[in-house]
Amino acid sequence: GKIVNMLTLGALIPFISFFFLKDGYLIQKSLLAMIPNRYFEMFALLFHKVMNAIALYIRGQLIDAAAVGVMTGIGLTIAGFPFALLVGLIAGIGNIIPYLGPIIGFIPAAIIMVVTPEWFNMDGLMTVLGVFLVVQILEGTVVYPIAVGNTVEMHPLLIILGITIGGQIAGIMGMIIVIPLIAIIKVTIEVYFKYLRAYDIIKY
């Protein structure tokens, strides 16, 4: 059931992204039109920073996916696996869908193993699984925290802790939304304190 839900979410993301890209300006204009004039400047700045934080998060996700694709391709090439770069490309693209990426990447590798006699054995299976396992360990502990942390200006330790806490609270969905949520909270606090200082409500 969770896999079906994740696949459904992954299928909806391109359509949602398309309409946000197509009508993003109109959505922004409609939201800002509802803000009272006395708060307009603050909310306009906040909206801009939130959208920028989300855009940076998406950029970090793309960097992470590219790194997974490159590492998978290189690892399988070193192992002598046929069509290693193609499998790496699919693994990288699949990694855009959180937590289903390794499965999507492994499917073409499994098909290639089935139709390639010298790889259709336990040694071949363990080699390919080993490459995917090492890539996922590196991605989860090094690449993802650095790639996403740098783009959204968060310390890698905060990224790791956020994902861990998000997973404990809301499972896979919590792990997906926790980083953009932290980024939004971060910029909201920054804008809020900027205007408190501007009106001399606080002095630091």
N, C-alpha and C positions, 0 to 999 in steps of 0.2 A: 504494500500500500504506500509506504513512504517513497519507494522508487518511482511508482506511478505519479505521485504528487510532484516529485522533483522533476520528472520528465515533462509533466504538464507545465510547471513553472518555467522550465528551460525553453519550452516551445512558445510561451507567451512573451518572454523577454524581448525577442526581436520585434514583435508587433508593438509592444508598449514603447520600446525605444524609438521605433519609426514615428509614432504619433507625437512623442515628446520632441523629436527633432523637427518634425513638420510643423507642429503648432506650439512649439515651446514659447515663442514670443507672445502669442495670444493668451496662453495660460498664465504667463508671468504678468501680462497687462491686466488680466481679469482679477488676479489675486491682489495686485497692488491697488486696484481701484476700490477695493473694499476696506483699505486701511485709512483711518482718520488722518487728516492733514498734519496734525501735531506729531504723529508717530511715523509719518511717511518716510522721512529721510532714514530713520533708524531701520525700519523694516525693509526699505530698498537695499540698504547696505547688507543687512542680514540675509536677505534673499539671494543677493549676488554671491555672498561668501558661501552659503549653503550649496548653491548650484556649482560653484567652483570646487568645493570640497568633494561633491559627488563625482564631478568630472575627473578630478585627480585620482579618486578611488578607482574609477573605471580604467584610467590609464595604468594604474598600478596593477590591476588585474590582467590587463593585456600584456604588460611586461612579464608578469609571472607566468602567463600561458606561453609566451614566446620562450622563456627560459626552460620550461618543462619540455617543450617541443625539441629544443636544441639538445638538452641533456639526454632525452630519450633517444634521439637520432644518433648522437655520438656514442652512447652506451651500447646500443644495438649494433652499430657499425663496428665498434671494437670487438664485439662478440662474434662478428661475422654473419649476422642475421640478414637474410635477403630483404630487400625493400626497406631497409632500416630508416632511411630518411623519410619515406612516405609514412611509415608508422609513427615516426616522431612528429611529423606535420599533423597527423590526425590526433595524436595525443595532446599536442599543444592546443589545437582548436577545441578539442573536447574539454580541456581543462578550464575553459571559460565557464562551463556549467559546473558550479561548485560540487565537489565530492562525487560526481559521476564521471569526471574526467579520466581517472585511471581505468574505469570500466570501458568507456568509449575507446580509449587508446589501446586497450588490450584486445578488443574484439578483432580488429584487422590482423594483429599479431597472431592470435589463435587461428584465424583462417589460414594465414600463410604457413603456420606450423603443420596444419592438417594436410595441406597440399604439397608440402615439402618433406619427402621421406626422411632425409638426414636430420631434420629437426623434430619429427613426430615421434619423440621419445621422452622419457623422464628427464634426461640430462638437458635436452633442449627446453623443456618446460621450466625447469628450475633456473636455467640461465636467463630466460626472458623474464620470469617472475622476479628474479634477483635484480635485474636492471630496473624494472618498474618500481620495486620496493626501495632501492637506493635513491632513485629520482624523487619519489614521494617523500622520503625522509628529508632529503636536502631541500625540497620545495617547502615542506611544512616548517622546518626549523631554521632555515637560512634565507632562502630566496623570497618567500612570501612576506615574512616580517620586514625584510629590508626594502623590497620593491614597493609594497603598499605603505609601509611606515614612512619611507622617504617622500612619497608623493603626497600623502596626507599630513606630513610633518608630525609623525608620532614615533616615539621610541619603539624599536622592535620588541622590547620586553612588554610594553603596553599592548602591542598587537597580540602577542602570544597569550598574555593574561586575559585580554578581552575575548579572544576566541574560546579559551578554556571556560571562562565564566558563562559566556553566551551559550556554549554547548551544554553546560550543566543546567542552565535555566530553561532553555527552549529547544534543546536538541540541535539538529542540523540547521533548521531555520534560524535559530539564535546565532549559530556560528556564521551564517551568511550575512545577517543584518547588523551584527554587533559593531563592526568597524565603521561602516557609514554612519551608524547611529552615534558612536563616540565622536566622529568627526563633526557631525551636526551640532552636538552638545558643546563641543569645544569652541566652534566659531560663534555659537550663540552667546556663550559666556564672554568671549572676547568682545563682541559688539556691545553687549549689555554693559560691561564695565567701562568700555570706551565712552559711552554716553553718560554714565554716572560720573566719570571724571570730568567730562566736558561741562556738565552742569554743577561742578563742584560739590556733588553729593558725597563723593569720596575723594581723598587727597592722594591716593597712591596708585 
